[in-house]
Amino acid sequence: MKKVKLVVCDIDNTLVIKRQPLTPRAKKVIDTLNEKGVYFGLASGRPVHHLQSLAEQWNIDAQLYIGMNGAEICDMLTGRHDVLYTMKAQWVKEAFEIMSPFKSWPHCLVDGLMYARPGDPSVVASNTYVKSKSTHHIVESDDEFWQKDSIKIGFRVSDQDMPAIEERVKAYQNDNYIGFKTETTMFEFGNAKAQKGTLLKLFYETHQIERESVWSFGDMTNDITLFDESGVAVCMINGSDDAKAHAHYITDLPCTEDGWADYMEKYVLPLI
């Protein structure tokens, strides 16, 4: 029987429906983990300060925050908060060139500011959702996106274009940065060393937690490294096929039916 010492969870379309609040059922599960001495972590493409804002809004305690798809970590047990990997300005420019055939809304975080084109609806919606005090910078031209290094660069795209985008990116593989789907309408580029799984491993090794006792939950391509560094990996039934292929188990219910909380109640909490 698997022990449970650490549960790490993606947010959008895993823990919660995108831009929806945490359900009372899910909150109760997290509170139970804390009461039983099991560490809980959030791993997302969002920056750590967004994750901490959400945790405050939801009134939950997390001991680990992995932000920007593995570029940033906040270890609440040691108090350390580090940005470990960035995209060089030239790499950001190259990402724009790769994405040039497709209509998109690009955005990236630079010096604490979210850079975006005028009228970008996703940035406004995201800041409203997390009720963050962070501000965004509206560019006058795309040249501003690659004047400085960035933690990552994301492109909001049409889901119909996603297969073609994934195929095009395969032709531009290099050792510096990687591109991956994080939602059905979001494609991102980040430092090749920035992976959720890398920072998960850093946390559990720092605190001498056995890998076998680490459980992870996710739904998309950017969660695969999280799965690969966990003792038990669980993909949402609403997740992508490639993520499911790297998981040990699939949830019975989708995120829209509180699938994470349902799985935790049925299969994980009884092991604690």
KENUDO-588272 format. One record per residue (C-alpha): residue number from 1; x, y, z. Coordinates in Angstrom, 2 decimals, padded with zeros to 5 digits, m for minus. Example, Ala and Ser with C-alpha at 12.3 -4.5 7.8 and 13.67 -1.06 7.14 Angstrom:
<1; <012.30; m004.50; 007.80>>
<2; <013.67; m001.06; 007.14>>
! end
This chain:
<1; <000.00; 000.00; 000.00>>
<2; <001.36; 003.40; m001.00>>
<3; <002.10; 005.90; 001.74>>
<4; <001.10; 009.54; 001.30>>
<5; <003.44; 012.29; 002.48>>
<6; <003.10; 014.91; m000.26>>
<7; <000.26; 015.73; m002.69>>
<8; <001.02; 018.17; m005.50>>
<9; <m001.70; 019.43; m007.78>>
<10; <m002.00; 021.44; m010.99>>
<11; <m004.68; 024.14; m010.78>>
<12; <m006.64; 024.93; m013.94>>
<13; <m008.88; 022.05; m015.05>>
<14; <m007.36; 019.80; m012.40>>
<15; <m008.00; 021.23; m008.96>>
<16; <m010.59; 023.76; m010.18>>
<17; <m012.49; 024.60; m013.33>>
<18; <m010.48; 027.34; m015.00>>
<19; <m011.04; 030.70; m013.27>>
<20; <m013.62; 029.21; m010.90>>
<21; <m013.29; 029.13; m007.10>>
<22; <m012.19; 026.12; m005.10>>
<23; <m015.17; 023.99; m004.13>>
<24; <m015.97; 023.40; m000.44>>
<25; <m015.42; 019.68; m001.05>>
<26; <m011.90; 020.23; m002.39>>
<27; <m011.08; 022.65; 000.45>>
<28; <m012.14; 020.03; 002.98>>
<29; <m009.77; 017.51; 001.37>>
<30; <m006.85; 019.95; 001.55>>
<31; <m007.66; 020.81; 005.16>>
<32; <m007.68; 017.09; 005.96>>
<33; <m004.24; 016.66; 004.40>>
<34; <m002.89; 019.46; 006.58>>
<35; <m004.53; 018.04; 009.69>>
<36; <m002.97; 014.63; 009.01>>
<37; <000.51; 016.08; 008.47>>
<38; <000.58; 015.48; 004.71>>
<39; <002.23; 018.28; 002.73>>
<40; <000.24; 019.93; m000.06>>
<41; <001.60; 021.80; m003.06>>
<42; <000.36; 023.74; m006.08>>
<43; <002.17; 023.45; m009.42>>
<44; <001.08; 025.75; m012.21>>
<45; <002.03; 027.88; m015.17>>
<46; <001.05; 030.90; m013.09>>
<47; <003.69; 032.85; m011.14>>
<48; <004.12; 031.99; m007.48>>
<49; <002.60; 035.24; m006.26>>
<50; <m000.60; 034.35; m008.15>>
<51; <m000.64; 030.92; m006.52>>
<52; <m000.19; 032.45; m003.09>>
<53; <m003.00; 034.93; m003.78>>
<54; <m005.29; 032.04; m004.74>>
<55; <m004.35; 030.06; m001.63>>
<56; <m005.21; 033.11; 000.48>>
<57; <m008.53; 033.60; m001.30>>
<58; <m009.39; 029.92; m000.86>>
<59; <m008.20; 029.91; 002.76>>
<60; <m005.95; 026.89; 002.34>>
<61; <m002.39; 026.13; 003.43>>
<62; <000.23; 024.94; 000.96>>
<63; <003.80; 024.06; 001.80>>
<64; <005.06; 024.10; m001.79>>
<65; <004.45; 026.42; m004.74>>
<66; <005.87; 025.58; m008.16>>
<67; <005.24; 028.45; m010.56>>
<68; <005.74; 029.29; m014.22>>
<69; <005.79; 025.60; m015.21>>
<70; <008.91; 024.86; m013.19>>
<71; <010.88; 028.09; m013.47>>
<72; <010.02; 029.32; m009.97>>
<73; <009.72; 027.64; m006.57>>
<74; <008.63; 028.75; m003.12>>
<75; <009.40; 026.30; m000.31>>
<76; <007.29; 027.38; 002.66>>
<77; <009.11; 024.96; 004.97>>
<78; <012.44; 026.72; 004.47>>
<79; <011.12; 030.15; 003.47>>
<80; <013.10; 030.14; 000.21>>
<81; <011.65; 031.65; m002.96>>
<82; <013.74; 031.37; m006.11>>
<83; <013.39; 032.02; m009.83>>
<84; <015.77; 029.44; m011.27>>
<85; <015.25; 029.51; m015.03>>
<86; <014.43; 032.19; m017.60>>
<87; <013.95; 032.60; m021.33>>
<88; <016.70; 034.68; m022.94>>
<89; <015.40; 037.67; m024.91>>
<90; <016.63; 036.14; m028.17>>
<91; <014.76; 032.91; m027.42>>
<92; <011.56; 034.90; m026.88>>
<93; <012.04; 036.52; m030.28>>
<94; <012.56; 033.09; m031.85>>
<95; <009.34; 031.86; m030.22>>
<96; <007.46; 034.68; m031.93>>
<97; <008.97; 033.65; m035.24>>
<98; <007.86; 030.04; m034.69>>
<99; <004.33; 031.17; m033.87>>
<100; <004.11; 033.74; m036.67>>
<101; <001.81; 031.69; m038.95>>
<102; <m000.89; 031.56; m036.27>>
<103; <m003.23; 034.15; m034.79>>
<104; <m002.43; 034.51; m031.10>>
<105; <m002.41; 036.70; m028.00>>
<106; <001.15; 036.59; m026.58>>
<107; <002.02; 037.50; m023.02>>
<108; <005.02; 037.17; m020.74>>
<109; <006.11; 038.19; m017.25>>
<110; <009.04; 040.62; m017.17>>
<111; <010.26; 042.27; m013.95>>
<112; <006.93; 041.57; m012.30>>
<113; <004.88; 043.07; m015.14>>
<114; <002.68; 041.07; m017.48>>
<115; <003.48; 042.20; m021.03>>
<116; <000.53; 041.95; m023.40>>
<117; <m000.88; 043.39; m026.58>>
<118; <m003.67; 045.99; m026.35>>
<119; <m007.01; 044.36; m025.64>>
<120; <m005.63; 041.00; m024.51>>
<121; <m008.70; 039.43; m022.84>>
<122; <m006.85; 036.63; m021.06>>
<123; <m004.62; 038.96; m019.03>>
<124; <m007.55; 040.99; m017.76>>
<125; <m009.52; 037.86; m016.89>>
<126; <m006.53; 036.26; m015.13>>
<127; <m005.80; 039.28; m012.94>>
<128; <m009.49; 039.52; m012.01>>
<129; <m009.59; 035.82; m011.10>>
<130; <m006.66; 035.90; m008.69>>
<131; <m007.46; 039.42; m007.43>>
<132; <m003.75; 040.10; m007.74>>
<133; <m002.12; 043.46; m007.17>>
<134; <000.26; 042.79; m010.05>>
<135; <m000.01; 045.10; m013.04>>
<136; <000.42; 044.55; m016.74>>
<137; <002.27; 046.50; m019.39>>
<138; <000.56; 047.04; m022.74>>
<139; <003.16; 047.02; m025.49>>
<140; <003.19; 049.48; m028.36>>
<141; <004.86; 046.92; m030.62>>
<142; <005.89; 043.27; m030.36>>
<143; <009.55; 044.34; m030.21>>
<144; <009.02; 045.11; m026.53>>
<145; <008.42; 041.43; m025.77>>
<146; <012.05; 040.52; m026.46>>
<147; <013.93; 043.50; m025.07>>
<148; <014.57; 041.66; m021.78>>
<149; <014.76; 038.09; m020.53>>
<150; <011.44; 036.62; m019.43>>
<151; <010.47; 033.68; m017.25>>
<152; <008.37; 032.26; m020.09>>
<153; <006.31; 033.33; m023.09>>
<154; <002.75; 032.13; m023.65>>
<155; <000.45; 032.35; m026.66>>
<156; <m003.33; 032.14; m026.41>>
<157; <m004.44; 030.43; m029.64>>
<158; <m007.39; 028.75; m031.30>>
<159; <m007.88; 025.12; m030.32>>
<160; <m008.28; 024.35; m034.04>>
<161; <m004.71; 025.59; m034.62>>
<162; <m003.17; 023.58; m031.78>>
<163; <m002.33; 020.40; m033.76>>
<164; <m000.58; 022.46; m036.44>>
<165; <001.29; 024.44; m033.78>>
<166; <002.54; 021.27; m032.10>>
<167; <003.72; 019.91; m035.44>>
<168; <005.51; 023.15; m036.36>>
<169; <007.29; 023.35; m033.01>>
<170; <008.73; 019.85; m033.50>>
<171; <010.76; 021.19; m036.41>>
<172; <012.37; 023.86; m034.20>>
<173; <013.59; 021.70; m031.32>>
<174; <016.78; 022.90; m029.62>>
<175; <018.62; 022.55; m026.32>>
<176; <017.78; 026.04; m025.00>>
<177; <014.00; 026.10; m024.72>>
<178; <010.97; 023.90; m025.25>>
<179; <007.39; 024.51; m026.36>>
<180; <004.40; 022.68; m024.92>>
<181; <000.62; 022.81; m024.64>>
<182; <m000.64; 023.86; m021.21>>
<183; <m004.34; 024.14; m022.16>>
<184; <m006.32; 023.34; m025.28>>
<185; <m005.91; 027.01; m026.25>>
<186; <m002.55; 027.86; m024.64>>
<187; <000.92; 027.12; m025.98>>
<188; <003.99; 028.18; m024.03>>
<189; <007.77; 028.31; m024.39>>
<190; <010.13; 028.04; m021.46>>
<191; <013.73; 027.31; m020.57>>
<192; <014.40; 023.62; m021.31>>
<193; <015.58; 023.17; m017.72>>
<194; <012.36; 024.61; m016.27>>
<195; <010.12; 021.66; m015.48>>
<196; <007.55; 021.08; m012.78>>
<197; <009.09; 017.69; m012.07>>
<198; <012.57; 019.10; m011.50>>
<199; <011.37; 021.41; m008.74>>
<200; <009.12; 018.75; m007.24>>
<201; <012.17; 016.50; m006.92>>
<202; <014.17; 019.38; m005.41>>
<203; <011.50; 019.81; m002.72>>
<204; <011.05; 016.19; m001.73>>
<205; <014.78; 015.48; m001.70>>
<206; <015.43; 018.61; 000.39>>
<207; <012.97; 017.37; 002.98>>
<208; <013.93; 013.69; 002.74>>
<209; <010.53; 012.60; 001.48>>
<210; <010.52; 009.27; m000.32>>
<211; <009.52; 009.54; m003.96>>
<212; <007.12; 006.62; m003.50>>
<213; <005.06; 008.70; m001.07>>
<214; <004.62; 011.63; m003.50>>
<215; <001.29; 011.87; m005.36>>
<216; <000.77; 014.27; m008.25>>
<217; <m002.31; 015.36; m010.19>>
<218; <m002.51; 017.11; m013.54>>
<219; <m004.22; 017.22; m016.90>>
<220; <m001.90; 018.50; m019.64>>
<221; <001.46; 018.13; m021.37>>
<222; <003.17; 020.48; m018.91>>
<223; <002.29; 018.07; m016.09>>
<224; <004.17; 015.11; m017.58>>
<225; <007.46; 015.85; m015.80>>
<226; <005.46; 016.21; m012.57>>
<227; <004.08; 012.72; m013.18>>
<228; <007.49; 011.29; m014.04>>
<229; <009.01; 012.47; m010.74>>
<230; <006.17; 011.16; m008.55>>
<231; <005.59; 007.85; m006.86>>
<232; <001.96; 007.93; m007.99>>
<233; <000.74; 010.06; m010.91>>
<234; <m002.96; 010.68; m011.50>>
<235; <m004.32; 012.36; m014.62>>
<236; <m007.76; 013.90; m014.86>>
<237; <m010.15; 012.05; m017.13>>
<238; <m010.58; 015.36; m018.97>>
<239; <m006.80; 015.49; m019.55>>
<240; <m004.79; 015.22; m022.76>>
<241; <m003.84; 011.82; m024.20>>
<242; <m000.10; 012.37; m023.78>>
<243; <m000.54; 013.25; m020.08>>
<244; <m002.71; 010.18; m019.52>>
<245; <000.01; 008.00; m021.07>>
<246; <002.42; 009.06; m018.30>>
<247; <m000.04; 008.57; m015.43>>
<248; <m000.51; 005.54; m013.23>>
<249; <m004.21; 006.24; m012.75>>
<250; <m007.05; 008.27; m014.29>>
<251; <m009.74; 009.98; m012.21>>
<252; <m013.28; 008.63; m012.36>>
<253; <m014.79; 012.09; m012.84>>
<254; <m013.71; 015.23; m014.74>>
<255; <m012.75; 018.51; m013.16>>
<256; <m016.23; 019.87; m013.90>>
<257; <m017.61; 017.26; m011.47>>
<258; <m015.00; 017.84; m008.74>>
<259; <m012.98; 014.91; m009.99>>
<260; <m009.88; 015.71; m007.93>>
<261; <m011.75; 015.82; m004.62>>
<262; <m013.70; 012.69; m005.59>>
<263; <m010.48; 010.75; m006.31>>
<264; <m008.82; 011.97; m003.13>>
<265; <m011.79; 010.93; m001.00>>
<266; <m012.05; 007.47; m002.58>>
<267; <m008.44; 006.44; m002.99>>
<268; <m005.97; 008.70; m001.21>>
<269; <m007.42; 009.84; 002.11>>
<270; <m008.10; 006.23; 003.18>>
<271; <m004.32; 005.59; 002.98>>
<272; <m003.46; 008.33; 005.45>>
! end
